[in-house]
């Protein structure tokens, strides 16, 4: 037979059930909340693929780098001074030449004929000048003879007048004879002075005619010498000691005045033309130190010129080479140039690695916010966010932007 339970027992059992249910719900909520607040597992990264380094304090040298070529400081471009046909090529690129070495030989019948015509014109002008001088000299001599005759007549008339004057004083001649001799002497004196002036004027006229004729002779001589020079320039010479860089023409080719026939440079005096990104050239100034890497040695240098305009995003900077040249240095050689734009003492910086380093293996990496300053070729300035001795990863970590923590294997 069934026995009725007391009401208190039933009520206690219900209370226990409610308490157990509340405890279960509280525990489930706590677990859910804890799980929701837990960070996701950090992804793993192979340490061998990372480029790590350590933050250090010390001097940083600000540098900019660019590629370029070596070019001669002095280049002689040899143009054609007249039209002609390339008859012979006597020097090739790479040949060492002196100032008088003939590089090319041109042929031009027109140039040679013009030289002959100029010589004939000169000889004709010289003959005309000689003829003019002889003719004028003859005229001047005739005038001088006439003037000398009149002067002689004047002197005789003067003597006769002086004698008659003395006789008239002694009463031995008449006044009519005295006056007649006086008039004759005065007339001849006037004619003598006029003849002297006439001779002088004619001499001046003769000198002017000779000068004009001489000017024509000089003009023809200048033309003749120019034509001779053009004939001589058919043998194209180097004009300066050096090495032939280019001969952009070939035998049988017709050239016109101004056509470049050859390029000669002095290989012992080179400079580097370095192309610097236009965003970095603002820090470069004349006189800054530089180094040129020829891949067979490094040559110290100094910035001597900065191109005023940018071309295709770069600015050309000229660097004077101050050291000895390594073997194999020659014009048009490709080089790498590094220019020192400044220095900073006691600066915290990260030094970039150039090859993988397993220094960061078997650990974790945490994302930090870092304020960086100026960067150089292989260094960058750290202003905030890191301390000296901190290890940092310099590799491109953009693939892990969604994570603040990484596991390094």
C-alpha positions in Angstrom: 0.0 0.0 0.0 1.2 3.5 -0.8 2.3 5.9 1.9 1.8 9.6 1.4 5.0 11.7 1.5 5.1 14.8 3.6 4.8 18.1 1.7 8.1 19.4 3.0 10.0 16.5 1.3 8.4 17.2 -2.1 9.1 20.9 -1.8 12.8 20.2 -1.0 13.2 18.0 -4.0 11.8 20.7 -6.3 14.2 23.3 -4.8 17.2 21.0 -5.4 16.2 20.6 -9.1 15.9 24.3 -9.6 19.3 24.9 -7.9 20.9 22.2 -10.0 19.4 23.7 -13.2 20.6 27.2 -12.3 24.1 25.9 -11.5 24.2 24.1 -14.8 23.1 27.2 -16.7 25.6 29.3 -14.9 28.4 26.9 -15.6 27.4 26.7 -19.3 27.3 30.5 -19.5 30.7 30.8 -17.9 32.2 28.2 -20.3 30.6 30.0 -23.3 31.9 33.4 -22.1 35.4 32.0 -21.5 35.5 30.4 -24.9 34.3 33.6 -26.6 37.0 35.6 -24.9 39.8 33.2 -25.7 42.2 34.3 -28.5 42.4 32.1 -31.6 45.3 29.8 -31.9 48.4 31.6 -33.3 49.3 30.4 -36.8 52.7 28.9 -37.3 55.4 30.4 -39.5 58.6 28.7 -40.7 61.5 30.7 -39.2 63.7 29.8 -42.1 61.7 32.1 -44.3 62.0 35.1 -42.1 64.5 37.9 -42.1 65.1 38.9 -38.5 67.4 41.4 -36.9 68.0 43.2 -33.6 67.3 46.8 -32.7 70.6 48.5 -32.0 71.8 52.0 -31.0 74.6 53.7 -32.9 75.5 55.9 -35.8 73.4 55.7 -38.9 74.7 56.8 -42.3 71.9 58.1 -44.5 72.5 56.9 -48.1 70.7 56.8 -51.4 71.5 54.3 -54.1 71.1 54.1 -57.9 72.4 52.5 -61.0 74.3 54.2 -63.7 77.2 54.0 -66.1 80.8 55.3 -66.4 81.3 57.9 -69.1 84.4 59.9 -70.1 84.8 63.4 -68.6 86.0 64.6 -72.0 84.4 63.3 -75.2 85.3 64.5 -78.6 82.6 64.2 -81.3 84.1 64.5 -84.7 81.6 65.9 -87.3 82.0 66.1 -91.1 82.9 69.6 -92.2 82.0 69.0 -95.8 80.0 66.6 -97.9 81.7 63.5 -99.3 81.7 59.8 -99.5 83.4 57.5 -97.0 86.3 56.1 -98.9 88.2 54.2 -96.1 87.8 53.5 -92.4 91.2 53.3 -90.8 90.3 53.0 -87.1 87.8 50.9 -85.3 86.2 51.3 -81.8 88.7 50.4 -79.2 91.8 51.6 -81.1 94.1 54.0 -79.4 94.8 57.1 -81.4 96.8 60.3 -81.2 95.7 63.7 -82.2 97.0 63.3 -85.8 95.8 59.8 -86.4 93.6 59.5 -89.5 90.3 57.7 -88.6 88.4 58.1 -91.9 89.2 59.1 -95.4 86.6 60.9 -97.5 86.5 61.6 -101.2 84.9 64.7 -102.7 85.7 65.9 -106.2 83.7 69.0 -105.6 85.8 70.0 -102.7 89.0 69.5 -104.6 87.7 71.4 -107.6 86.6 74.3 -105.4 90.1 74.4 -104.0 91.6 74.6 -107.5 89.2 77.4 -108.5 90.0 79.3 -105.3 93.7 79.1 -106.1 93.2 80.4 -109.7 91.2 83.3 -108.4 93.9 84.1 -105.9 96.6 84.0 -108.6 94.5 86.3 -110.8 94.0 88.8 -108.0 97.7 88.8 -107.2 98.5 89.5 -110.9 96.0 92.3 -111.0 97.5 93.8 -107.9 101.0 93.6 -109.3 99.8 95.3 -112.5 98.0 98.0 -110.6 101.0 98.7 -108.5 103.3 99.0 -111.6 100.8 101.3 -113.4 100.3 103.6 -110.4 104.0 103.7 -109.7 104.6 104.8 -113.3 102.0 107.6 -113.0 103.4 108.8 -109.8 106.9 108.9 -111.3 105.7 110.9 -114.3 104.0 113.4 -111.9 107.1 113.6 -109.8 109.2 114.3 -112.9 106.8 117.1 -114.0 106.9 118.6 -110.5 110.7 118.4 -110.4 110.9 120.3 -113.8 108.6 123.0 -112.5 110.6 123.3 -109.3 113.8 123.6 -111.4 112.3 126.4 -113.5 111.2 128.1 -110.3 114.7 128.0 -108.9 116.1 129.5 -112.1 113.5 132.2 -112.2 114.2 133.0 -108.5 117.9 133.4 -109.2 117.2 135.6 -112.2 114.9 137.8 -110.1 117.4 138.1 -107.3 120.1 139.1 -109.9 117.8 141.7 -111.5 116.9 143.1 -108.1 120.6 143.7 -107.3 121.2 145.3 -110.7 118.2 147.5 -110.2 119.6 148.7 -107.0 122.8 149.7 -108.8 120.8 151.3 -111.6 122.1 148.7 -114.2 118.6 147.4 -115.3 115.2 148.7 -115.9 112.2 148.3 -113.6 110.3 146.5 -116.4 112.8 143.7 -116.5 112.8 143.5 -112.8 109.0 143.2 -112.6 108.9 140.7 -115.4 111.4 138.4 -113.6 109.5 138.8 -110.4 106.2 137.8 -111.9 107.8 134.7 -113.6 109.3 133.6 -110.3 106.1 134.0 -108.4 104.1 132.1 -111.1 106.6 129.2 -111.0 106.5 129.1 -107.2 102.8 128.8 -107.2 102.9 126.0 -109.9 105.5 124.2 -107.9 103.4 124.2 -104.8 100.4 122.9 -106.8 102.4 120.1 -108.4 103.6 119.0 -105.0 100.0 118.8 -103.7 99.0 117.0 -106.8 101.7 114.4 -106.4 100.7 113.9 -102.7 97.0 113.5 -103.6 97.8 111.1 -106.4 100.0 109.1 -104.0 97.1 108.8 -101.6 94.7 107.7 -104.4 97.3 105.1 -105.5 97.6 103.8 -102.0 93.8 103.5 -101.7 93.6 101.6 -105.0 96.4 99.3 -104.0 94.7 98.7 -100.6 91.4 97.8 -102.2 93.2 95.4 -104.6 95.2 93.9 -101.7 91.9 93.4 -99.8 90.6 91.4 -102.7 93.8 89.4 -102.8 93.5 88.7 -99.0 89.8 87.6 -99.5 90.8 85.2 -102.3 93.7 83.9 -100.2 91.3 83.3 -97.2 88.9 81.4 -99.5 91.8 79.4 -100.9 93.1 78.5 -97.5 89.6 77.5 -96.4 89.3 75.2 -99.5 92.7 73.7 -98.7 91.6 73.1 -95.2 88.5 71.3 -96.4 90.6 69.2 -98.7 92.9 68.3 -95.8 89.8 67.5 -93.6 88.8 64.8 -96.1 91.4 62.9 -94.0 89.4 62.9 -90.7 91.8 63.0 -87.8 91.2 62.2 -84.1 92.1 65.7 -83.0 93.1 64.5 -79.5 94.8 61.5 -77.9 92.4 58.8 -76.7 90.4 55.7 -77.6 87.9 55.5 -80.4 84.5 54.8 -78.9 82.3 54.9 -81.9 82.5 55.0 -85.7 78.9 55.2 -86.8 79.6 55.3 -90.5 80.9 52.8 -93.0 82.7 52.8 -96.3 80.7 54.0 -99.3 78.3 56.0 -97.2 77.6 59.6 -98.3 77.8 62.2 -95.5 76.8 65.8 -95.2 78.3 68.6 -93.1 77.5 68.0 -89.4 77.2 64.3 -89.7 78.9 62.6 -86.7 81.8 60.5 -88.0 83.5 59.3 -84.8 83.6 59.6 -81.1 87.0 59.7 -79.3 87.3 59.8 -75.5 90.2 59.8 -73.0 89.7 56.6 -71.0 91.9 57.7 -68.1 89.4 60.3 -66.9 85.9 58.9 -66.2 82.9 59.9 -64.2 79.8 58.1 -63.1 76.3 59.1 -64.1 74.0 57.7 -61.5 70.2 57.6 -61.9 68.6 58.5 -58.5 64.8 58.2 -57.8 63.2 61.6 -58.0 61.8 61.1 -54.5 65.3 60.7 -53.0 67.2 63.3 -54.8 66.0 66.1 -52.5 68.6 65.0 -49.9 71.5 65.1 -52.4 73.8 68.1 -52.6 77.0 69.1 -54.5 80.1 67.9 -52.7 78.6 64.9 -50.9 80.7 61.7 -50.7 79.8 58.8 -52.8 81.1 55.3 -53.7 80.9 53.6 -57.1 80.7 49.8 -57.2 82.1 48.5 -60.5 81.5 44.9 -59.4 85.3 44.5 -59.5 86.0 47.1 -56.8 84.7 50.2 -55.3 85.9 53.7 -56.3 85.4 56.7 -53.9 83.9 59.8 -55.4 82.1 63.1 -54.9 78.9 64.6 -56.3 79.8 67.3 -58.8 76.5 67.9 -60.6 72.7 67.3 -60.2 70.6 67.3 -63.3 67.9 70.1 -63.0 65.2 67.9 -64.6 63.8 64.5 -63.9 63.4 62.0 -66.7 61.2 58.9 -66.4 61.1 59.3 -62.6 64.8 59.6 -62.1 67.4 62.4 -61.9 70.9 62.0 -63.2 73.7 62.8 -60.7 77.3 63.1 -61.8 80.0 61.6 -59.5 83.7 62.5 -59.9 85.9 59.5 -59.3 88.8 60.2 -56.9 90.4 56.8 -56.4 92.3 54.3 -58.5 90.3 52.4 -61.1 89.9 48.6 -60.7 90.8 46.4 -63.6 88.2 46.2 -66.3 87.0 49.8 -65.9 86.0 51.3 -69.2 83.4 53.8 -70.6 79.7 52.7 -70.6 80.4 50.1 -67.8 77.3 49.6 -65.7 77.8 50.5 -62.0 76.0 50.9 -58.7 76.3 54.3 -57.0 75.8 55.0 -53.3 75.7 58.6 -52.1 76.0 59.6 -48.4 73.4 62.2 -47.6 74.0 62.5 -43.9 74.8 60.9 -40.5 73.0 60.6 -37.2 74.7 59.7 -33.9 73.1 57.7 -31.0 70.1 56.6 -33.1 68.0 53.5 -32.4 67.7 51.6 -35.7 66.9 48.3 -37.2 69.6 46.9 -39.5 68.2 45.0 -42.4 69.4 41.5 -43.2 70.2 40.5 -46.7 69.8 36.7 -46.2 67.5 34.5 -44.1 68.6 34.0 -40.5 67.1 31.4 -38.2 67.6 33.6 -35.1 63.8 33.9 -34.5 63.0 30.2 -34.5 61.2 28.4 -31.7 59.3 31.3 -30.3 56.5 33.8 -30.8 56.2 37.1 -32.5 53.8 39.8 -31.4 52.6 42.7 -33.5 53.8 46.1 -32.2 53.2 49.6 -33.4 56.5 51.3 -34.3 57.1 54.9 -35.3 59.9 55.0 -37.9 62.1 57.9 -39.1 64.4 58.2 -42.1 65.5 55.2 -44.0 68.7 54.5 -45.7 70.0 51.9 -48.1 70.3 49.2 -45.4 69.1 50.9 -42.2 66.0 52.6 -40.8 65.6 54.9 -37.8 63.2 53.8 -35.0 61.7 56.7 -33.0 59.1 54.9 -30.9 57.7 51.4 -30.1 61.0 49.4 -29.7 63.8 49.2 -27.3 67.5 48.4 -27.9 67.9 44.6 -28.0 64.4 43.9 -29.2 64.3 41.3 -32.0 62.2 42.2 -35.0 61.1 40.6 -38.2 62.0 42.5 -41.3 60.3 40.3 -43.8 57.1 41.2 -45.6 54.3 40.1 -43.2 51.3 41.4 -45.1 50.0 37.8 -45.4 49.5 37.7 -41.6 47.7 41.1 -41.2 44.7 39.3 -39.6 46.8 38.1 -36.7 48.5 39.9 -33.8 50.6 36.9 -32.8 52.6 34.3 -34.7 54.3 31.1 -33.7 57.8 30.7 -35.1 58.8 27.2 -35.8 
